[in-house]
C-alpha cells in the first residue's frame, strides 16, 4: 500500500536498510549538509539526524530523503507508492501514468484528527528560528528550507495551488520566497494580489507525504488540482485539513506547517544559493516577504532538506530523483494529452531541470519543431534549456542508449537546432547571463531572453537508417576491441540494448 505520511516513508526506508540514524549531536551549520553530501556521493543510506544542536523543538533533520539508489533513482518512490520491487524504469513510468489518469479528490479531516496540529503556535509564540533550518553551502545567503510544498490560493480549485519555491529564513517571523514570474503561484502574486495591494495567503508545508512532494514537482495545468492528482498517484484520497489563520487546506499528515501571507510591495534579500545548476548562483536579489502568522507541527518534527549545487552534472539528491520519478511521468501524460505521439519524456538525470530526453515517433516533417515549440513555451518548462529527441524504441532512462543515439543518429551539421533566439523566457539561476541581463528585481525574471536548443537524434523510422546505424556501431566496436578493450563488454551491451528494445 502507498505510505500515508513522511514518517511512514522513512520507516519503509529503514526496513530495507536505507536509512542511517546519527544519535550524536549534529549542527545545522554546514555539518548536516556535509554528511548528506557524502551519503549522496557514495550512494549510501539516507542520513537521519536525531539530535540537532542549537534548537528548542526537538526537531530532527533528514538529508535528501527522496534520493534514489544508483542507477535506479525511482526505487524508493516506487516503494512509497506500494509498487512491487524491481520495476524497470519503463514499467515504473507505465504504472505512474496509469494512476495519473485517474485523479482522486482529497478528503477533509477535522483539526483534532490531523497529526500536523499536535502543536499550535500563533502571535508572539511564532518563532521560525526555534527550528534547525540548515545552512547548506558555505557562501549561501542564509539558512534555507528547500524541500517543501507551498500551498497558495487558486481561483479555479478549492484546494489551492501546490508548488515548490526555496525559502530563506531571516528572523523569528519572516522569510523571503524565490517567486519567479512565469510560474503559476508567482504569477498569482505579481499580477493579481500585489497590484491590488492585498497580501496573498500562503502555507509552507514541510515533511508532507511523498505523493504530495512528488505532485508539487509536477506541471499540473491551470484549472486542475494538484491535490486530486496526488490522490490519483496515491490511489486513495489525500487527507487535508484547514489552516488556523486562512481558508487554505494543507496535507494533514505533514511534519510542519507555516501559515502566513506574502506581503504586497515588500521585499527582502534572497540568495545567493548553491542551487540545481551546480554552482553558487547570484547576485543577491530582492524577493517577496513571507510573514508567518502561525506554526503547527507534529511533536519532534522531521524536517527534510536537499543538498543542491554540489557540482555541475550532480544528479544524486532529492531534486533530481523527484524530477525522474514524478515530473517525467507527468510530462509524458501532458504531452500525450496535447496530441503528441510521445513514448516517454524523461529528465536527463545529471542535469534534471535543464535537459530532457523525449522518445517519440516522427510522423511528418516539422513534427519535432512543433513539439519543441510547445514544450519551450509551456510555463512548466521554464527551467529547461535543451531537449534530445530519440526514437520511440530508445529508452530515455538508459544514459548509454541516449548517448549512442546522439553519436550515431545526430548529424552535427543538420540535427543540432538553436531555437527561439529572441523570445524564449529564462529563469535567472544561470551562469551565462550577466547580473544586468538577469534583470528585474520586481518579479524575478531575466530581463534578457535566451536561445534554447534541441538535438534530433531520431532515425525517421527508415529501415535503411537503422541498418546503417547497426553497421556503424559494429565498426566502432571492432575498432575499440582492436585498441585493446574487452570484446565481451560489447556483447553485453548488444544484449542489453536488444532487451530494452
N, C-alpha and C positions, 0 to 999 in steps of 0.2 A: 504494500500500500504506500501511497505517497505520504511523505512526512508532513506533519501539521505545524511544525514550528522550527525555528532555527536551532533550538536545543535538541529537538528530536533528530535533526540533521547531524549535529555534532555527535550525538550518541551513535548514529548509524556509521559515521566515520570511525569512531572509537572502536566499534565492534569488529571492524575489519583491519584494525591496526594502523589507521591513517591519521590519528592524532597523537600528539605528544604533549603532556602536561608539564609545565615548569612551575614547581612549587616555590622555588626560591624567589625572593623579591626581585622584580624586574622594573626598570624605569621606562616610562612612556617617552622619555627624551632620547631618541635615536636607538636605544638598546633593543626595544621590542621589534622595531623595524629591521635592525641589522640581523637579528636572529631569524626573522621571517625571510629576509632576502636570501640567507644561506640555505634555509629549508627549501625555498623555491628553486634555487640554483642546483641543489643536489637531489631534487625530486623526492624530498623527504616528507615525513608526516607533517600535518598541519599543526603549528605551534599554538597552544592554549596557555596564556599567561595567567595563572591562578592568583598571583599576588603582585599587584602593580603599586609601586610606591607613589607617595605624594597625592593621595586621593582620599575621599571621605565616604564613598558609596559602596565599597566592596565590589566594584565592577571588575570584570575580567576582560582582557583583550584577546582577540583571536586573529591571527595573522593569515590573511589570504585564504579564507576557508573554502572558497569555490575553486581554487586552483586544482586542476585535474592532473592525473599522472601522465607522464610522457610514455608513449606517444598517443595516448587515448584520453584527451582532456575532457571528454564528455562523461567519463565513467562515474564520477561522484554525483553529478547532476542526474544521471540516469538512475542511480540508486535512490536518490531523493524522490524521483517520480514513480518509484515502485517497479521499474523495468527489470527484466532479468539481467543477470551479469553477463558480460562478454559480448554485448551487441557490437556489431561493426558500426562504423560511422554512418553508413547509408541506412542501415536498419534503425539506428537511433533516430536519424532525421525523419524517416518514414513514420515512426511511432509518434514523435512530437508533432509532426504535421497533421496526423490524424486527430490528435487531441485539439490542436488549434482550430480545426474545422468545426468544433462544437463548443463555442463559448458557453459558460455556465454562470448565471447571475450569482452574486455573493449573497450571503445571509447576514443579517444584523443581529448581534448579541447585546444583551444588557451589560452595563458597565461592570456589575458585580461578577459577570461570567468571563470578563476579559483579563487574561494574565497581565497585559501591559498596564493595567490600572492598579496594580498591587500597592504602589507608592505614588502619591499625587502631590505635586508642589505648584503653588501659584504665588503671585505677588512677590513679597520680599523673600520668600523661600526659594525662588528660582535662582539656581547657581550653576551655570554651564561648566565652570571650571572645577566643580567638585567631581567631574568625571575625567578619566585618564585619556583624553584625546591625544593621539600620538603626534609627536614631532617626527616626521617620517624621513626626510632627507636633510642633510646639512646644507643650508642655503635656502630652504623653504622660507616663505614669508611669515609662517606661523604654524600653529598646530591645526590639524585638519581632521575632518570626517570626510571620507571619500568612498565609502561603501554603504550607501543608504538609499532609501526611496523617498522622494519628495512627492507629497500629495498637495495638489492645488485645485482650485475650483475650475469647472468646465461648464460652459453653457449647454452642452449637448449630452451630458450624462450626469445623473445624480451622484455617481460615485467619485466624481472628480477625475483629474488627470494625474497619472503617475509618471515620474521621470527621475533622472539622476543628474545632479549638478554638485560639484565639490563645494565644501563649506569650510571657510577659515574662521577659527574662533578668535574673538577679540577681547571679550571681558565676560562678566557674570551673566549678561543677558543679550549680548549682541554678537552676530557673526556676519560675514559677507558671503554671498552666494554667487558663484560663477554662472550668471544668466547670460547666455549668448543668443542674441536675436537671430531668428531663423528657425528656432525650435519652439514647440508649442507652448510650453509653460512660460519661457521668457517673453514670447510674443504677447501672451495674455497680459503680462505685467506691463511691458513697454508701450503697447498700443491700445490697451483697454483701461486698466486700473490707473496707471500713472498719469495719463492725460486728464483723467477726471479728478486727480488729486486724492484718490482713495487708496488706503492700504489694502494689499492683497493677502487674504488669509492663506497660510501655508502650514503644513506639518512635515517635519523631517522624521522619518521612521527608520530607526537603526536596529538591525538584527531582525528583520522580517523573515518569514518563512521563505524557502528557496524559490517557490513559484512566483512570489511577489517580486523578489530581487531580479529573477530572470525576466519577468514581464516588463519591469521598469526599464530594462535594457533593450526591449523590442521597439519597433516602429509602428505602433498601433495607429491606424488612420484616424483623422478627425471624425468625430461622430460615433466612434466605438469606444468601449470601456476596457481599460487595462484590467480592471477587477474581474470582468467577465472572462477575458482571455486567460487570466491566472486561474480561474475556476476550470476552464477547459483544459489547461495544462495539468492541473491537479486531478482532473476527472472527478471533481467534487467542489461544492461551493466554498469560497474563501470566507472566513469569518471576519466581519468588520464591526467596529464599534465607533460611536460618535465621540468627537473630541469634547474636551471640557470647556473650551473657550470659543469654539466656532461650530458651524454645522458640517464641517468636513468629517468624513469617515476614514478610519485608519485600520490596518490589519490588527486584529485583536490579540494575536499571539506574539507580537513584536517584543523585543527586549526593552526598547526605549523609544519614547515619542516626544519630540519637541514641538510644541504648539506655539504659533505666533503669527506674525504678519510681516510682509515686506513693505517697508515704508516708501511712499512716493517721494521723488525728488530728493533722495538722501543716499549718499554713497559712503563706503568705507574702503580702505585699501584692500586689495586682494592679490595674492601671489608675491613673488614667483613661486612656482611649484614644479617639482620633477614629475611631469605627467607622462601620458602614454606615448608621446613621440620618442621618448628615450633619453631626454636631456632636460636640464633645468630651463624652463621657458619663462619669458617675461615680455615686456617690462612689468613691473608692479603697476597695477591699474586700479581704477575705482569701480566697484561693483555694488549692486543694491544691498541695503542693510536688512538683515533678518532679525527682528526683535522678538525674543522669546517671552511668551506670556505664561506658559505653563509647561511643566515637565511631568510625564507619567512614565513609570517603568516597573519592570519585574524586580524582585529582590535579587541583589548581586547580578546585575545585568551583564550579558556577554556582548561586547562591542567589537564587531568585525572591522577590519581595515585592510586596505590594499596597498602593497608596495609597488607603485608605478615608477616608470622612468629609470629603471636600473641600467638600461643601456639600449641603444638602437637595435632593433630586432629582438628585444627581450619579450618572450611570449610565455612566461611561466608565472602567472598570477591570476587573481580572480577576474580581473577585467578581460584578459584575453580568453579565458575559459568561458565566461558568460557570453562573449561575442560568438564563439563557436557553438556553444551548447544551446543558446536561446535566440540570439539575434539572427543567426544563419537560417534555422528552420522558418522563423517568422518572415524573413525577407523572401525566402523561397515561395511561401504561401502568397505573399503580397504580389510578387512578380507574376505568378501564375494567374492570380485574380485580375491583374491588369492586362491579361491576354498574351503574355509572352510564354513561349514554349521552353521553360526553364526546367532542367532536371534537378539541379541543386545550385544554391547560392551560398558560398562559404567564405568567411573571413580568412585571409592568409594568417595563420596562427602567430607568425612572428611580427606582424605589423597589423594587428587585427582591427584597428579602427581606421586605417588609411588605405589598405589594399584588400580587394576581394577577388575571388575566383568564381566565375559563373560557368557551369556546364550547361550547354544548350545546343539544340539543333539550329541550323541557319536556313530557314525555309525559302528565303528570297534575298537578292542583293539589297544592301542597305539596312537589313534587319538589325545587325549589331549596332549600327549607328543610332537607330531608333531606340534600341534598348539602352545604350549608353546615355542618350539624351534624357530618357525617362529617369534613370537612376541618379544621374548627376544633378538633376533639377528637383528631386524629391526631397522634402525637408529632412527626412530621416537619414539621408545620405550626405548631409552637410559636411561631415568629417572626412569623407572618402575622396581620395585624390586619384585613384588608379584602379583599373579593372583588368583582369586577364580573362578572356573568353576561350574556353576549351570545348571540345566535342562532348556531346551528352554522355558518351560512354567512358569519359575520363573522370576519375574520382578526384574532386577538388580537395578532399580531405587527405589525399596522398601527395605529400610535397614532391616526392620523386616523380610521380606521374605528371604533375603540373610542370615541373622544370623540364621534363622530357618533351612535353608538348610544345613548350616555348622554344626549346633548342631545335626541334625537328620540323615544326609546323608554322613557325612565325618568321616571315621574311623580314629582315631588318629594314629593307627599303620600302616594303609595301604594307606591312602589317602593324607598324607602330604608329599610333594616331594621337596627335595632340588635339584636344577637344575644348572648345569654348574659351578662346583666348581672352575675350573681353568680359564675359558675362557670368562666369561661374563664381558663386559665393564661396567664402573661405572662412573657416574657424581660425582665429588668430593665435593658435597654440603651436606655431611652427617656427622653424629656424631660418627660413629663406625670405621672410618679409622683414623689412626694417621696422623699427618702432613706429615711424611715421606711417608706414603702409598698414600697420596693424590697427591704426586708426581709432575709430570712435570710442571714447570712454563712456559715452552716454548709453549705448546699447550693446557694447562688447563685440561688435563685428569688425572684420577687416575693412578698412577704407578702400584698399585696392582689391580688385577681383583677381582671379588667378586662372591659369590654364590647368586643365586636368587631362588625363591620358588613359588610353586603353591599348592592350595588345590583342590582336586577333590571332590566337593560336589554334584555330579550328581548321579542319581539312575540307570543308564544304560537303562532307559525306561522299566524296568522289572515290570510288574503289582504287583508281589509279594513284590518288594521293596516299591512301593507306598502304598500298603496295610499296610506293616509293619511300614512305616513312619507315616501313619494316626493313627495307633493304639498307637504308641509311643507318638505322640502328644496328643492324648486323655488322656493317662495315666498321662502324665506330667501335663496337665491342671487340671485333677482331684486332683492331689497331691497339686498343688498350691492353689486350692479352699479349700482343707482341711486345708491348712496352713493359711487361712484367707483372701485370695484375692477374689475380687468380681467376681463371675462367669459370670456376664453379659459382662465383657470386653473380655472374651474368645469367647462368641457368636459373638461379633462384629468382632473379629479377624478372625473367621471362615468365616463370610460373606465377609469380605474384601479380604481374600485370594481366596475365590471362585470367586469373581468378577474379580480379577486380572488374574485368570487362564482362 
